[in-house]
Every structure is written in structure tokens, then in C-alpha cells.
Amino acid sequence: MNTVATIGLDIAKQVFQVHGADAQGATLFNRKLRRSEVRPFFEKLPPCVVAMEACGSAYHWGREISALGHEVQILPAQYVKPFVTRGKTDAGDAIAISQAMRRPDIRSVRLKTATEQAAAMVLRTRVLFVRQRANAMNALRGHMTELGLIADRGIPNIGKLAAALPEEGDARIPPSARAVLEEILAEIEALTSRIERIDRQVASVAKEDEDIRRLTAIPGVGPVTASTIKAYVPDAAYFKTARHFSSWLGLTPKLNASGERLRSGRISKMGNVELRSLLYMGAMSVLIAARRRGTPSPWLRRLLDGRPLKVVAVALANKTARVIWALLTKGGSYEAPSERAGA
């Protein structure tokens, strides 16, 4: 045990696989551990480097193991997969983690605190409720369409459908259908109340956080978007450049290069889906306002004149991500573009 230099830990709910290697990378052991045996096992080991794949419980175990004096590295799962050989097994996964951690070009994920994870949980819960409300609204609209009652899409238009339900004498709605439609409507109202409570909680925290207040000055970035950025990107300096950050969000094009030929395709859509979606929706709101009232940015006007709206929205979301990175890493406040700046 004194010669163990690195540990590859494959995490599970109950049975863990641990692969130990010396400084030269030679395997010393590859064994299973029950959940109750993990902490006592690492308590007996001298300080070493412990690597694991990024997953739901990786941060918890990372904090537990680092508290015992070990150096913890959390590796993105997509970087570990190429090192898996001869089928998917726990022992093979642990070896793959050990091999991937030795590669100097593979960067580890920053270990998050419990507070940072809690902030992300609040925002993910909001996303869950928004998704459930959208499903309920679609179900209500679909069922009532079958009965000849229609309304435009959007939360404000749900009230038009809800107004038809109290009319007990309406022969178009059978009693059995009315009962389930009222249940769906009650579910929509309950989910809306939950979303509003979370929004108030997020807004309250945003007022006390200096970084979030500076981010909300950027057009298209509201308290929810700024709080999500702060929750998922607690240290923007982890990204070397603004393009590195926007690439992590999946807002940069896929590249196909061979020799001197370089082709740019669609955006990769890799990375954090929630952040990318929020930035895109924020960009769309900015563009809709720009079409109605104009914009001082010549760059944005040129794009609106020559490119489709959704393409411009992606470009604006990309630019917004770069501005966010600059504010978080270099400080300062956002300054709106002017006619002279040509931004």
C-alpha cells in the first residue's frame, strides 16, 4: 500500500471498483469495495491521487476523499470512454480512469462545494417544474381541441381555455372530461405557484451577489440566467479563453478540417444544455426588441439584415457568453455598444 501513487475509482450506488497503480503506472490491485468500506479504505492509504468520472455523486465522494488528505481529480466521462477496452466492466472502467488521469492533455473538473451543488439543485428543480407545466398545458390544449375549444400557445392564453370550464351547461364538455380537465388546470396553477416561489428565491439571492448583479446588466441576461451561470460556472477562470467558454456551452461550430480545407458546420450543442438554452432565449428576446425599436449595434444590424433570425440568435448568444466570461474573469461592468464603437 505504501507504493500506491494513483487510484482509479469507479463509483456506483453500493459496489465500487478501485484500481491502484504505482508511480510507473503498473497495476498493484483492482478490487471491489462495498459502500461502507470506501472511507475506511482511503483512511488507511497514504496521500495519493484519486481520479473518478464526473457523475451525480462524484462531488460528494470527492469532498469525502479529499478531506482525508488525497488529491482528487474528477474527469469528464467522454474522455475516459476511449480508454475502456474489451467490453464494459467495473474493473475495466477503473483501469480506464487510471489511464486517462495520466494523460496531460485531459483536464479535470473543478470539485464543487455542497453550497454550489445546492444552488444548482434549486435551478434544476425550476427547470423540472417548467417542463412539467409545459406538458400539462399541452395536454390541456390537446384535449380541449378535441372538444372544439382552441386557444393560441402561451401561458396567458391558457386562461381562455380555463374560462370555458366553469360553464357547467356547456354541452361540448362531457362531465367526465370536465373533471379531468379541471385536474390538469389545477396542476398548472400549482406548478405556476411553485415556479414563482423559486423565482422569488433566485431573485432574492441575486440581489446579494455582486457577480450576478453585474451579469444582469447584459442584454438578454436576467436573474435566472445569471444565477444559473454562477451555479454551474463558479470559477470562470477555469476556461482559458472566451472561446473556450462558449465552446463548452456548445455555441461554437463543429469543424471538419483536412489538409488546408476547413469547413464550419452547425453548432456542436455539447456541454450544458440549460445554460445554452437560457442564453439562446435571452438572445431571441433581444432580437425581438431590436426589430421593434432598433439597436445601436451596427454588428447586430448587419446580421439582422443578412441572416435568418435563429442564426443571428445563436451568434448573439455566443457573443453574450464571451462577454460573460470577460466580466467574470477580468471584472468591470458591462457597457452597451455605441454607434461609434462599431460593436
C-alpha positions in Angstrom: 0.0 0.0 0.0 2.9 2.4 0.6 3.8 2.4 -3.1 0.4 3.4 -4.3 0.6 6.6 -6.4 -2.7 6.8 -8.2 -6.2 5.4 -7.7 -8.9 4.9 -10.3 -12.3 4.8 -8.6 -15.4 3.6 -10.4 -18.3 5.0 -8.5 -21.7 3.1 -8.0 -24.5 3.1 -5.6 -23.4 0.1 -3.5 -20.4 -1.7 -5.1 -17.3 0.4 -6.0 -14.3 -0.7 -8.1 -10.9 0.6 -7.1 -7.7 0.3 -9.2 -4.4 1.1 -7.7 -1.1 1.8 -9.6 2.4 2.8 -8.7 4.3 5.8 -10.0 5.2 3.9 -13.2 1.5 3.0 -13.8 1.9 -0.7 -13.0 -1.2 -2.3 -11.5 -1.0 -3.1 -7.8 -4.6 -4.1 -7.2 -8.1 -4.0 -8.8 -10.7 -4.9 -6.3 -14.3 -4.2 -5.3 -15.4 -2.2 -2.3 -18.8 -2.0 -0.6 -20.1 1.4 0.0 -19.4 1.1 3.8 -15.8 0.1 3.0 -14.8 3.1 0.8 -14.0 5.7 3.5 -12.1 3.2 5.8 -10.1 2.0 2.7 -8.9 5.6 1.9 -8.2 6.4 5.5 -5.5 3.6 5.5 -3.9 4.8 2.3 -1.0 7.4 2.3 -1.8 10.5 0.3 -2.2 9.8 -3.4 -4.0 11.0 -6.5 -7.6 9.6 -6.7 -9.5 10.0 -10.0 -13.1 9.3 -10.8 -15.6 10.0 -13.6 -17.9 13.0 -13.3 -21.3 11.8 -12.2 -24.1 12.6 -9.7 -22.2 11.5 -6.6 -18.7 12.3 -7.7 -18.6 15.7 -5.9 -19.7 14.1 -2.7 -17.1 11.4 -2.8 -14.5 13.9 -4.0 -15.1 16.0 -0.8 -15.1 12.9 1.4 -11.8 11.6 0.0 -10.0 15.0 -0.3 -10.8 15.6 3.4 -8.6 12.5 4.1 -5.6 14.2 2.5 -5.8 12.8 -1.0 -5.7 14.8 -4.2 -9.0 14.3 -6.1 -9.4 14.6 -9.9 -12.9 14.4 -11.5 -12.6 13.5 -15.2 -15.3 14.1 -17.9 -16.8 10.7 -18.8 -16.4 11.2 -22.5 -12.6 11.5 -22.0 -12.5 8.2 -20.1 -14.5 6.1 -22.5 -11.8 5.8 -25.2 -9.6 4.0 -22.7 -12.1 1.3 -22.0 -11.1 -2.0 -23.7 -12.8 -5.3 -24.2 -16.3 -4.6 -23.1 -18.0 -2.7 -20.3 -17.0 -3.9 -16.8 -16.4 -2.2 -13.5 -12.8 -3.4 -13.4 -12.2 -2.2 -17.0 -13.7 1.2 -16.1 -11.4 1.6 -13.1 -8.4 0.8 -15.3 -9.6 3.3 -17.9 -9.9 6.0 -15.3 -6.4 5.3 -14.1 -5.0 5.6 -17.6 -7.0 8.7 -18.5 -5.8 10.6 -15.4 -2.2 10.2 -16.6 -2.8 12.0 -19.8 -1.5 15.6 -19.5 -4.0 16.8 -22.1 -7.1 15.7 -20.2 -8.2 18.4 -17.7 -10.1 17.5 -14.6 -13.4 19.1 -13.4 -13.3 21.5 -10.5 -14.6 20.0 -7.3 -17.8 21.8 -6.2 -18.8 22.5 -2.6 -22.1 21.4 -1.2 -23.4 25.0 -1.3 -22.6 25.3 -5.0 -24.4 22.0 -5.6 -27.4 23.2 -3.7 -27.7 26.3 -5.8 -27.7 24.2 -9.0 -30.4 21.9 -7.4 -32.7 24.9 -7.0 -32.3 25.8 -10.6 -32.7 22.3 -11.9 -35.9 22.0 -9.8 -37.2 25.1 -11.5 -36.4 23.6 -14.9 -38.3 20.4 -13.9 -41.4 22.4 -12.9 -41.3 24.4 -16.1 -41.1 21.2 -18.2 -44.0 19.6 -16.2 -46.1 22.7 -16.7 -45.5 22.8 -20.4 -46.5 19.1 -20.6 -49.7 19.8 -18.6 -50.5 22.8 -20.8 -50.0 20.8 -24.0 -52.3 18.1 -22.6 -55.0 20.6 -21.7 -54.8 22.3 -25.1 -54.9 18.9 -26.9 -57.8 17.5 -25.0 -59.9 20.7 -25.4 -59.1 20.9 -29.1 -60.8 17.5 -29.5 -63.9 19.1 -28.0 -63.7 22.1 -30.3 -62.2 24.6 -27.9 -58.9 26.2 -29.0 -56.5 28.9 -27.9 -53.2 30.2 -29.0 -50.0 28.9 -27.5 -48.5 30.5 -24.4 -49.3 30.7 -20.7 -51.5 33.9 -21.0 -53.8 32.1 -23.4 -54.4 29.2 -21.0 -56.9 31.5 -19.3 -59.2 31.4 -22.3 -59.4 27.6 -22.1 -59.9 27.7 -18.3 -62.7 30.2 -18.7 -64.8 27.6 -20.6 -64.6 25.0 -17.8 -66.8 26.7 -15.2 -69.7 26.9 -17.6 -71.4 23.7 -16.4 -74.1 24.0 -19.0 -71.7 23.8 -21.9 -72.7 20.7 -23.8 -69.4 20.5 -25.6 -67.7 19.3 -22.5 -69.0 16.0 -21.1 -69.0 15.7 -17.2 -66.3 13.1 -17.2 -64.0 15.2 -19.4 -64.7 18.3 -17.3 -63.4 16.5 -14.2 -60.0 15.5 -15.6 -59.6 18.9 -17.4 -60.1 20.7 -14.1 -57.4 18.4 -12.5 -55.0 19.4 -15.3 -55.8 23.0 -14.8 -55.3 22.7 -11.0 -51.9 21.1 -11.7 -50.9 24.0 -14.0 -51.8 26.5 -11.3 -49.9 24.6 -8.6 -46.8 24.3 -10.8 -47.0 28.0 -11.7 -47.1 28.9 -7.9 -44.0 26.7 -7.3 -42.1 28.3 -10.2 -43.0 31.8 -8.9 -41.7 30.9 -5.4 -38.4 29.6 -6.8 -38.1 32.8 -9.0 -38.5 34.9 -5.9 -35.9 32.9 -4.1 -33.5 33.2 -7.0 -34.2 37.0 -7.3 -33.5 37.4 -3.6 -30.1 35.7 -3.8 -29.3 37.6 -7.0 -29.7 41.0 -5.2 -27.0 40.0 -2.7 -24.4 38.6 -5.2 -22.2 41.2 -6.9 -21.3 38.9 -9.9 -25.0 38.2 -10.6 -25.8 41.9 -10.4 -23.1 42.7 -13.0 -24.2 39.9 -15.3 -27.9 41.0 -15.3 -26.7 44.3 -16.9 -26.0 42.4 -20.1 -29.0 42.5 -22.5 -30.7 39.1 -22.6 -29.3 38.0 -19.2 -31.9 38.0 -16.4 -31.6 36.9 -12.8 -32.4 33.2 -13.6 -29.7 33.1 -16.4 -27.1 34.9 -14.2 -27.8 32.6 -11.3 -27.5 29.5 -13.5 -24.2 30.7 -14.8 -22.9 31.3 -11.2 -24.2 27.9 -10.1 -22.7 25.9 -13.0 -19.6 28.1 -13.5 -18.4 29.0 -10.0 -14.9 29.8 -11.4 -14.8 31.2 -14.9 -11.0 31.3 -14.9 -11.1 27.5 -15.4 -11.7 28.3 -19.1 -8.5 29.7 -20.7 -10.3 32.0 -23.2 -13.8 33.3 -24.0 -14.0 31.0 -27.0 -13.2 28.0 -24.7 -16.1 29.0 -22.6 -18.5 29.4 -25.5 -17.3 26.1 -26.9 -18.0 24.4 -23.6 -21.6 25.7 -23.9 -21.9 24.2 -27.4 -22.3 27.5 -29.1 -19.3 27.2 -31.5 -19.5 25.4 -34.9 -18.3 21.9 -35.5 -15.1 21.9 -37.5 -14.2 19.5 -40.3 -10.6 20.0 -41.4 -8.4 18.0 -43.7 -5.2 19.5 -45.1 -5.8 23.1 -46.0 -9.5 22.7 -46.2 -11.5 23.9 -43.2 -15.3 23.7 -43.0 -17.5 25.0 -40.3 -20.8 23.2 -39.6 -23.6 23.7 -37.2 -23.0 24.4 -33.6 -21.9 21.4 -31.6 -24.7 21.6 -28.9 -22.2 20.0 -26.5 -21.9 21.0 -22.9 -24.5 22.4 -20.6 -28.0 22.3 -22.2 -29.7 24.5 -19.6 -27.2 27.4 -20.0 -27.2 27.2 -23.8 -31.0 27.3 -23.8 -31.2 30.3 -21.5 -28.6 32.2 -23.5 -30.5 31.4 -26.7 -33.9 32.5 -25.4 -32.3 35.7 -24.0 -30.8 36.4 -27.4 -34.2 35.9 -29.0 -35.8 38.4 -26.7 -33.1 41.0 -27.5 -33.6 40.4 -31.3 -37.4 40.8 -31.0 -36.9 44.1 -29.2 -34.3 45.2 -31.8 -36.7 44.5 -34.6 -39.4 46.7 -32.9 -37.3 49.5 -31.5 -33.9 49.3 -33.4 -30.5 48.7 -31.9 -27.4 50.9 -31.6 -25.1 48.0 -32.5 -24.0 48.0 -36.2 -22.8 44.4 -35.9 -26.3 43.3 -34.8 -28.0 45.3 -37.6 -25.8 43.8 -40.2 -26.6 40.3 -39.0 -30.4 41.0 -38.9 -30.3 42.4 -42.4 -28.5 39.4 -44.0 -29.1 36.3 -41.9 -32.1 34.3 -40.6 -33.3 35.2 -37.1 -32.4 32.0 -35.4 -28.8 32.1 -36.9 -28.5 35.6 -35.5 -29.8 34.4 -32.1 -27.0 31.8 -31.9 -24.4 34.3 -32.9 -25.7 36.8 -30.3 -25.8 34.0 -27.6 -22.2 33.2 -28.5 -21.2 36.8 -28.1 -23.1 37.1 -24.8 -21.2 34.1 -23.5 -17.9 35.7 -24.3 -19.0 38.9 -22.6 -20.0 36.9 -19.5 -16.6 35.2 -19.4 -14.8 38.6 -19.7 -16.8 40.1 -16.8 -16.3 37.1 -14.5 -12.6 36.8 -15.2 -11.5 40.4 -15.7 -14.0 42.3 -13.6 -15.6 45.6 -14.5 -19.1 46.3 -15.6 -21.0 45.9 -18.9 -21.0 48.8 -21.3 -23.6 48.9 -24.0 -22.2 49.2 -27.6 -22.5 52.6 -29.3 -22.7 53.7 -32.9 -19.0 54.8 -32.9 -17.8 51.5 -31.3 -19.0 49.5 -34.3 -19.6 46.6 -32.0 
